[in-house]
Amino acid sequence: MKKNKKSIRIIILSIVAVIIVSFIALQASETKFFKEEKFIAFSKTDYNSVTSTDFTRVTFDELENYQSVYKQYNQYQYYENLNESEKIIYKAFEFALDNSLPVVFIDEKILTDSKYSSSDIFIFLTLDSAIAEQNNVFQETTNFPVHFDGKTRLGTPIVSFINGSIFNVNIFDSKTLKSKEAAIKKAKDIVSALPTELDDLSKAKMLFTYLHENVEYVDYSEKQEYLYDTLVVGKSNCDGFANAYSLLCKLAGIPCFEKMYSSPDDNQNNILPNIPQINKDTTDKNNENNTEESEDTGHTWNAIKLNGKWYNVDATNSNFYFEAGDGEKFFLFFGFKDSDGIYKHDYEKITPECNDSLLIPDCTLKSFNDNDAVSKMRKAWYENDEEYIIVYCENADGYDDTMQELANSIRTSIYHENYNDHFSKIYFVSPQ
């Protein structure tokens, strides 16, 4: 009997030992899992006074499945070309904007897995979205440890310090939201006024023309509210034009996203004239003669998809157009291709190429000094039903002399315009 009791005791102790060992192993596994899990959190505390304990965690699943209230105004063109970690960073910034959370904490393990910088990913969000502005407030502090009190599934408390970066984003406050709502309403009114029988190309042109006729370009100002200023006030810079055109196209069912370059000095191939830049006034108000050159800080435009092809569109420069005798406008900045060299896109590797152009010259020349330049332009005119021809030439060398030779060789007078060395428009005017 004693032997049996001893055996039972040994069995019970063995079972208890197995339970304890399993519990410890499970806890170690839980702890390891928790510490290796990537971490994102948000805070409503001001960026300059936030502490490590002010953050509320949001899980990966929540962010991956998060649907923005403005998703219908977002093309997600950049987002779809990001890796898993980059998409989480993108969604974190989108979540912060939508939910008025000015401070975002991102685990360094996520940041390490991203080939793009966090500021680039934030810019991707603003270029995808017609609602989120470019030039938004964006600050980063690296190696910021967040103190998180968590528990395993078995209820054992775990205290962890997670290293990462905190980011400050300019959230949509109540005033901004009201402005956006007014701009969206105006955009819906504009699109609803389009004739219902129009195809996408005709809609895109009419929306482009609307901005040309109703919005004045003004220099960059930090106080601008891009969508509102463009669609309601009628004055804005290139960011406002691009955001507004993006919104209008999306409401009309036309795929559209924004493109940008940030360093005009590296963009030597601009071929069309007077491209408005985002400028800052550097005039000394106390001395009218003491001025400095304005600082160019970049440009923003759009890409739209028509009949399966992507085209560049720059509504900011919609005032540069050809107008035929019947009043039809032929815009230089509507439907141009990347190889035209008008702008160099900062993120061309992540966006689809625009390889087609709606700007089709009647005559293409290598040089105005070519011996057959005049005969080619004359032939193009005779074959064209319009009162003008459009000529593309790689450079403007010999332009004036060739135009005079052309005028001397025909019985009609001509009037010509040269658009910064490449595109020329030539009118043939019959004598009275």
Backbone torsions as a table, in degrees:
resi	resn	phi	psi	omega
1	MET	NA	-43.2	179.2
2	LYS	-63.4	-36.3	-179.2
3	LYS	-65.0	-40.2	179.0
4	ASN	-64.6	-40.6	178.2
5	LYS	-62.1	-40.1	179.7
6	LYS	-65.0	-40.4	179.4
7	SER	-64.0	-42.4	179.1
8	ILE	-63.0	-41.0	-180.0
9	ARG	-61.9	-42.1	-178.9
10	ILE	-64.2	-41.6	179.9
11	ILE	-63.3	-44.4	179.8
12	ILE	-62.2	-45.0	179.0
13	LEU	-61.8	-37.3	179.2
14	SER	-65.1	-42.7	179.8
15	ILE	-63.5	-44.8	178.2
16	VAL	-59.7	-42.3	-179.7
17	ALA	-62.0	-43.3	178.8
18	VAL	-62.1	-41.7	179.5
19	ILE	-62.5	-44.8	-178.9
20	ILE	-63.7	-45.8	-179.7
21	VAL	-62.2	-42.6	179.7
22	SER	-63.8	-40.8	179.7
23	PHE	-62.0	-45.3	-179.9
24	ILE	-63.7	-42.0	180.0
25	ALA	-64.2	-41.4	179.4
26	LEU	-64.7	-41.8	178.9
27	GLN	-63.2	-40.9	178.8
28	ALA	-63.5	-40.1	178.5
29	SER	-65.3	-43.7	178.6
30	GLU	-61.1	-44.5	-179.2
31	THR	-62.8	-44.7	179.3
32	LYS	-62.0	-43.7	179.5
33	PHE	-60.5	-44.2	-178.5
34	PHE	-63.6	-43.9	-176.0
35	LYS	-70.1	-28.4	-178.6
36	GLU	-88.1	-15.6	179.6
37	GLU	-68.2	133.8	-178.6
38	LYS	-74.4	150.8	-161.3
39	PHE	-130.2	130.5	173.5
40	ILE	-133.8	137.3	-178.8
41	ALA	-145.9	164.3	-175.6
42	PHE	-134.6	156.0	177.8
43	SER	-141.8	144.9	174.1
44	LYS	-90.7	-6.4	-179.9
45	THR	-70.2	146.1	178.0
46	ASP	-55.3	140.0	-176.6
47	TYR	-54.6	-39.2	-175.5
48	ASN	-76.6	-12.9	-178.2
49	SER	-124.9	6.5	-178.1
50	VAL	-66.2	142.3	176.6
51	THR	-116.6	170.4	-174.3
52	SER	-65.8	-19.2	-177.3
53	THR	-97.4	6.1	-176.0
54	ASP	-88.8	0.1	-169.9
55	PHE	-94.5	145.7	172.7
56	THR	-114.3	128.6	-174.4
57	ARG	-80.5	144.0	171.9
58	VAL	-124.4	131.8	-174.0
59	THR	-75.9	162.7	176.9
60	PHE	-58.9	-43.6	-178.7
61	ASP	-59.2	-41.7	179.2
62	GLU	-61.1	-43.2	-179.0
63	LEU	-71.8	-42.9	-178.9
64	GLU	-61.3	-35.6	-177.8
65	ASN	-95.4	3.4	-176.6
66	TYR	-68.1	131.6	177.1
67	GLN	-113.0	114.5	-178.8
68	SER	-64.8	146.2	175.5
69	VAL	-66.8	-15.2	179.9
70	TYR	-109.0	20.1	-173.4
71	LYS	-59.8	-29.9	-179.3
72	GLN	-69.2	-13.0	178.8
73	TYR	-105.6	13.2	-176.4
74	ASN	-120.9	126.6	-178.9
75	GLN	-79.5	-26.1	-177.4
76	TYR	55.9	31.5	179.5
77	GLN	-69.3	-44.8	178.1
78	TYR	-71.6	-42.5	-177.7
79	TYR	-54.7	-43.9	-175.5
80	GLU	-66.5	-14.3	-178.9
81	ASN	-104.8	14.0	179.0
82	LEU	-97.8	158.5	173.9
83	ASN	-81.4	179.7	-172.9
84	GLU	-59.9	-45.1	-179.4
85	SER	-66.2	-41.1	-179.9
86	GLU	-65.5	-37.0	177.5
87	LYS	-64.4	-37.5	178.2
88	ILE	-65.6	-42.5	177.6
89	ILE	-61.4	-45.2	178.1
90	TYR	-57.0	-49.8	-179.1
91	LYS	-64.3	-34.0	178.3
92	ALA	-62.8	-43.7	178.6
93	PHE	-67.5	-39.5	178.2
94	GLU	-63.9	-42.5	177.9
95	PHE	-61.2	-42.2	-179.6
96	ALA	-64.1	-44.8	179.5
97	LEU	-61.8	-48.6	-174.6
98	ASP	-66.3	-32.6	-172.2
99	ASN	-107.5	17.3	175.9
100	SER	53.9	50.0	178.1
101	LEU	-114.9	99.9	-169.9
102	PRO	-73.9	-16.4	-175.6
103	VAL	-122.5	129.8	-179.0
104	VAL	-121.5	131.9	173.6
105	PHE	-108.3	130.3	179.5
106	ILE	-127.5	126.3	179.7
107	ASP	-55.2	138.1	-178.5
108	GLU	-62.4	-26.8	179.3
109	LYS	-64.5	-34.0	176.9
110	ILE	-70.3	-43.8	-178.4
111	LEU	-63.5	-36.3	-179.9
112	THR	-65.2	-32.3	-177.9
113	ASP	-80.9	-1.1	-178.1
114	SER	-99.6	130.7	177.7
115	LYS	-84.3	-17.8	175.2
116	TYR	-98.3	149.6	176.3
117	SER	-71.1	160.1	179.1
118	SER	-63.5	-36.7	178.8
119	SER	-65.6	-37.1	175.7
120	ASP	-62.2	-44.0	-178.4
121	ILE	-65.4	-37.3	175.9
122	PHE	-63.6	-40.9	177.1
123	ILE	-63.1	-39.0	177.6
124	PHE	-56.5	-41.8	178.8
125	LEU	-60.9	-44.3	-178.2
126	THR	-69.7	-27.5	178.8
127	LEU	-82.3	-28.9	173.9
128	ASP	-71.2	-36.9	-169.2
129	SER	-98.7	136.8	173.0
130	ALA	-79.1	-13.4	-174.4
131	ILE	-95.2	-39.7	-178.4
132	ALA	-80.4	128.7	-175.3
133	GLU	-81.5	148.7	166.4
134	GLN	-73.4	171.7	-179.4
135	ASN	56.9	30.5	179.1
136	ASN	-73.7	157.1	176.2
137	VAL	-66.5	125.5	-179.3
138	PHE	-147.8	115.8	179.1
139	GLN	-129.3	153.0	-179.2
140	GLU	-136.3	137.6	171.2
141	THR	-123.4	121.8	-174.6
142	THR	-90.3	164.4	176.4
143	ASN	52.4	51.5	178.7
144	PHE	-103.5	110.6	-178.2
145	PRO	-78.9	130.5	176.8
146	VAL	-104.1	129.1	179.4
147	HIS	-90.2	119.9	-177.3
148	PHE	-126.7	123.7	174.9
149	ASP	-95.9	109.2	-179.0
150	GLY	-124.6	179.9	178.7
151	LYS	-137.8	149.0	173.2
152	THR	-78.3	176.0	179.9
153	ARG	-65.3	-22.6	178.4
154	LEU	-90.0	3.8	173.0
155	GLY	90.9	0.8	179.8
156	THR	-76.3	126.3	-178.7
157	PRO	-68.3	143.1	176.3
158	ILE	-129.8	134.0	175.7
159	VAL	-110.1	122.3	-177.0
160	SER	-127.2	146.8	171.1
161	PHE	-115.1	117.8	-176.6
162	ILE	-108.6	125.7	178.3
163	ASN	-87.8	140.3	179.4
164	GLY	-175.5	-158.3	-179.4
165	SER	-123.4	147.4	172.0
166	ILE	-108.7	146.3	-176.4
167	PHE	-127.7	140.2	176.4
168	ASN	-106.9	123.0	178.0
169	VAL	-120.8	150.8	-178.2
170	ASN	-83.4	98.6	-172.7
171	ILE	-73.6	165.5	176.1
172	PHE	-81.8	102.2	176.9
173	ASP	-80.5	177.9	-174.1
174	SER	-62.5	-39.1	179.3
175	LYS	-65.4	-44.2	179.7
176	THR	-62.8	-41.2	-179.9
177	LEU	-62.7	-40.0	177.8
178	LYS	-63.4	-40.4	178.3
179	SER	-64.1	-41.6	179.7
180	LYS	-65.0	-41.3	178.8
181	GLU	-61.8	-40.4	178.3
182	ALA	-65.8	-40.1	179.7
183	ALA	-67.4	-40.8	179.2
184	ILE	-64.1	-41.6	178.0
185	LYS	-61.6	-43.7	179.1
186	LYS	-62.6	-42.5	179.5
187	ALA	-62.0	-41.9	178.6
188	LYS	-63.2	-38.4	177.6
189	ASP	-63.6	-41.2	-179.4
190	ILE	-64.1	-46.1	-177.2
191	VAL	-69.4	-38.6	-179.8
192	SER	-65.9	-20.5	179.6
193	ALA	-82.7	-8.0	178.8
194	LEU	-69.0	143.0	175.3
195	PRO	-58.5	136.9	-173.1
196	THR	-69.7	-22.3	-174.6
197	GLU	-85.8	-0.4	-176.2
198	LEU	-69.8	143.9	170.3
199	ASP	-83.4	175.2	-174.5
200	ASP	-63.1	-38.4	179.8
201	LEU	-62.3	-44.6	-179.8
202	SER	-65.8	-38.9	176.7
203	LYS	-62.3	-46.3	-178.6
204	ALA	-60.6	-39.8	178.8
205	LYS	-67.4	-41.2	-178.7
206	MET	-67.0	-38.2	177.7
207	LEU	-67.7	-38.6	175.6
208	PHE	-61.7	-45.2	179.5
209	THR	-64.7	-36.7	179.0
210	TYR	-59.1	-46.0	179.5
211	LEU	-65.1	-37.6	178.1
212	HIS	-60.2	-40.4	-174.2
213	GLU	-87.5	-16.4	-171.2
214	ASN	-122.7	-5.7	-176.1
215	VAL	-126.9	131.7	178.5
216	GLU	-98.7	134.6	175.9
217	TYR	-75.6	131.8	174.6
218	VAL	-130.7	156.6	-179.2
219	ASP	-64.1	157.6	-178.3
220	TYR	-58.6	138.0	174.2
221	SER	-141.1	135.7	-179.7
222	GLU	-65.0	-17.6	-177.4
223	LYS	-87.4	-3.5	-177.6
224	GLN	-69.0	143.4	168.5
225	GLU	-112.9	100.2	-160.6
226	TYR	-53.9	-56.1	-177.8
227	LEU	-61.1	-47.8	-178.0
228	TYR	-63.3	-46.6	-178.3
229	ASP	-63.2	-37.5	-178.2
230	THR	-72.7	-53.4	-170.6
231	LEU	-85.8	-29.3	-176.8
232	VAL	-102.3	-49.1	-179.0
233	VAL	-77.9	-38.5	-179.5
234	GLY	90.1	19.3	177.9
235	LYS	-143.2	130.4	178.2
236	SER	-167.9	176.8	176.8
237	ASN	-101.4	-168.7	-173.7
238	CYS	-63.1	-35.0	178.0
239	ASP	-61.6	-41.8	178.9
240	GLY	-66.0	-43.5	177.1
241	PHE	-59.2	-45.3	-177.3
242	ALA	-67.2	-43.4	178.0
243	ASN	-62.2	-44.3	-178.3
244	ALA	-65.2	-44.3	-179.7
245	TYR	-65.3	-37.9	176.7
246	SER	-61.0	-46.1	179.9
247	LEU	-63.4	-46.1	-179.5
248	LEU	-60.7	-43.8	-180.0
249	CYS	-64.4	-42.9	-179.7
250	LYS	-62.4	-41.2	178.0
251	LEU	-65.1	-28.3	179.2
252	ALA	-87.5	0.8	178.4
253	GLY	82.4	19.9	-179.4
254	ILE	-106.0	120.2	177.3
255	PRO	-56.8	132.7	-175.8
256	CYS	-157.2	135.5	171.7
257	PHE	-139.7	174.0	-175.3
258	GLU	-106.0	150.4	177.0
259	LYS	-126.7	161.5	-177.9
260	MET	-154.0	156.9	159.8
261	TYR	-128.3	146.2	-172.9
262	SER	-112.1	-6.5	-176.1
263	SER	-135.3	88.3	-179.0
264	PRO	-57.8	-28.1	-179.7
265	ASP	-62.9	-27.3	178.6
266	ASP	-91.0	3.0	-173.2
267	ASN	-112.4	74.1	-169.0
268	GLN	-84.8	-4.8	-170.9
269	ASN	-101.9	17.5	179.2
270	ASN	-61.4	122.9	-171.9
271	ILE	-108.1	-6.8	180.0
272	LEU	-113.9	156.0	-164.9
273	PRO	-84.6	159.2	165.6
274	ASN	52.9	41.1	179.7
275	ILE	-69.4	116.4	-179.1
276	PRO	-64.1	134.8	176.1
277	GLN	-108.1	168.4	173.0
278	ILE	-83.3	109.7	-173.3
279	ASN	-111.9	149.4	172.9
280	LYS	-113.8	132.7	-178.0
281	ASP	-71.8	118.7	179.7
282	THR	-112.1	20.3	-179.3
283	THR	-71.8	134.9	174.5
284	ASP	-79.4	111.0	-175.4
285	LYS	-65.1	-21.0	-178.0
286	ASN	-88.5	-8.8	-178.6
287	ASN	-147.1	101.6	-174.4
288	GLU	-64.3	-23.0	-179.4
289	ASN	-87.5	-8.9	-177.8
290	ASN	-101.8	91.5	-178.9
291	THR	-126.4	155.0	175.1
292	GLU	-118.5	158.7	177.5
293	GLU	-66.4	142.4	178.6
294	SER	-67.2	151.9	-176.1
295	GLU	-95.4	115.4	176.4
296	ASP	-77.0	131.4	-177.0
297	THR	-125.9	16.0	172.6
298	GLY	123.5	-175.6	-177.0
299	HIS	-153.2	151.1	179.9
300	THR	-130.9	136.2	177.1
301	TRP	-144.9	-166.1	-173.3
302	ASN	-126.3	163.5	165.2
303	ALA	-126.3	134.7	178.9
304	ILE	-123.5	154.6	-179.1
305	LYS	-110.9	120.1	-179.9
306	LEU	-128.3	124.0	178.8
307	ASN	52.0	40.8	175.8
308	GLY	82.5	2.3	-179.2
309	LYS	-121.7	145.0	179.0
310	TRP	-95.1	139.2	178.3
311	TYR	-132.8	146.2	172.7
312	ASN	-79.7	141.1	177.0
313	VAL	-139.3	129.8	178.8
314	ASP	-123.0	93.9	-177.7
315	ALA	-67.2	-24.2	177.8
316	THR	-58.7	-36.1	-176.6
317	ASN	-101.4	30.0	-178.4
318	SER	-69.3	-10.2	179.1
319	ASN	-77.7	-8.3	176.5
320	PHE	-95.8	103.3	-177.4
321	TYR	-152.1	159.7	171.9
322	PHE	-96.3	142.2	177.9
323	GLU	-124.7	117.5	-179.3
324	ALA	-74.2	171.8	-177.9
325	GLY	-61.8	-28.8	179.9
326	ASP	-85.3	6.1	177.9
327	GLY	90.7	-5.6	179.5
328	GLU	-68.6	133.2	-178.5
329	LYS	-95.8	134.8	176.9
330	PHE	-116.4	101.2	-170.9
331	PHE	-83.4	131.8	177.4
332	LEU	-67.9	-28.4	-173.3
333	PHE	-105.5	19.3	176.3
334	PHE	-112.6	114.0	174.0
335	GLY	80.8	40.4	177.3
336	PHE	-96.7	158.6	-176.5
337	LYS	-99.1	162.7	-177.6
338	ASP	-59.5	-40.5	-174.3
339	SER	-71.5	-8.4	172.0
340	ASP	-63.3	-18.5	175.1
341	GLY	73.2	19.8	-178.4
342	ILE	-66.4	-45.9	177.0
343	TYR	-135.7	153.6	172.4
344	LYS	-105.6	113.5	-175.4
345	HIS	-73.8	133.7	-179.6
346	ASP	-63.7	-32.2	-172.1
347	TYR	-123.3	47.4	-173.3
348	GLU	-67.3	-21.9	-178.6
349	LYS	-76.8	-15.4	-175.9
350	ILE	-106.0	-4.0	-177.9
351	THR	-119.3	156.3	178.5
352	PRO	-66.2	147.7	179.6
353	GLU	-77.1	145.8	173.6
354	CYS	-102.7	95.0	-172.5
355	ASN	-100.5	-1.4	-179.1
356	ASP	-120.3	156.9	-178.0
357	SER	-132.3	140.8	171.7
358	LEU	-91.2	-7.9	177.8
359	LEU	-92.0	93.1	-173.4
360	ILE	-105.5	112.5	179.7
361	PRO	-68.4	149.9	172.6
362	ASP	-79.1	-22.1	-177.2
363	CYS	-149.2	133.5	179.1
364	THR	-119.8	128.9	-177.3
365	LEU	-123.8	150.7	169.7
366	LYS	-78.5	-42.2	-178.2
367	SER	-154.6	145.2	174.5
368	PHE	-68.4	-15.8	178.2
369	ASN	-83.0	-4.6	178.1
370	ASP	-60.6	144.1	-177.7
371	ASN	-62.5	-29.4	-176.2
372	ASP	-102.4	14.7	-177.8
373	ALA	-61.5	-45.0	-178.3
374	VAL	-64.8	-46.3	-178.4
375	SER	-64.1	-36.1	178.1
376	LYS	-65.8	-41.2	-180.0
377	MET	-69.9	-37.6	177.3
378	ARG	-63.7	-44.7	179.7
379	LYS	-61.7	-42.5	179.3
380	ALA	-61.8	-38.2	-179.6
381	TRP	-66.6	-45.0	-178.2
382	TYR	-65.4	-29.5	-179.0
383	GLU	-86.5	-9.6	-176.7
384	ASN	-98.3	136.6	-179.7
385	ASP	-79.9	-12.4	-176.7
386	GLU	-84.7	173.6	178.8
387	GLU	-90.2	6.6	179.5
388	TYR	-146.1	164.8	170.8
389	ILE	-128.4	155.2	176.4
390	ILE	-109.0	127.2	-177.2
391	VAL	-117.5	133.5	173.6
392	TYR	-113.5	131.4	179.0
393	CYS	-136.6	146.1	-175.5
394	GLU	-66.6	-27.4	174.6
395	ASN	-154.6	169.0	-173.2
396	ALA	-98.8	12.1	180.0
397	ASP	-59.2	129.0	178.9
398	GLY	78.6	13.1	-174.1
399	TYR	-61.5	-53.2	-175.0
400	ASP	-61.2	-45.4	-179.1
401	ASP	-64.1	-39.5	-178.9
402	THR	-68.0	-38.6	178.1
403	MET	-64.7	-36.7	177.9
404	GLN	-67.6	-40.5	177.7
405	GLU	-63.5	-39.7	177.5
406	LEU	-62.6	-44.9	-179.9
407	ALA	-62.8	-34.7	-178.8
408	ASN	-76.1	-15.7	-171.9
409	SER	-98.7	-3.9	-178.4
410	ILE	-127.3	165.8	-175.3
411	ARG	-89.2	-4.2	178.0
412	THR	-108.3	158.2	173.8
413	SER	-80.6	157.8	177.0
414	ILE	-129.8	150.9	172.3
415	TYR	-126.4	132.0	-174.0
416	HIS	-132.8	149.5	176.1
417	GLU	-128.2	135.6	179.4
418	ASN	-112.2	123.6	-178.0
419	TYR	-100.4	84.1	172.5
420	ASN	52.5	54.7	166.8
421	ASP	82.8	-18.3	-172.3
422	HIS	-116.1	-61.3	-178.7
423	PHE	-91.4	132.7	175.9
424	SER	-128.5	145.7	176.2
425	LYS	-119.1	126.4	-175.3
426	ILE	-121.6	119.7	174.9
427	TYR	-94.4	138.6	173.5
428	PHE	-109.5	117.2	-172.6
429	VAL	-111.4	119.3	-179.9
430	SER	-70.5	139.9	179.4
431	PRO	-69.0	151.3	178.4
432	GLN	-74.8	NA	NA
